[in-house]
Amino acid sequence: MNGLGSETYTGWGTLALINAGLAETKNRSRWNWFLISLLAGPIATLLIVFWKPLPARAES
């Protein structure tokens, strides 16, 4: 059977967590990028890495 193995799901989930951390360092939503990464995987990584960081938000 040539289905997706558990290693694939583990790797994809790990990548989503890493992307969430990267997104936070660029002042982007951790949760949104986690979800985007679950769907887009490595493409989301490229977007996060090459897009410029957002301006820092003022804390209240």
Secondary structure, 3 states (H helix, E strand, C coil): CCCCCHHHHHHHHHHHHHHHHHHHHCCCCHHHHHHHHHHHCHHHHHHHHHCCCCCCCCCC
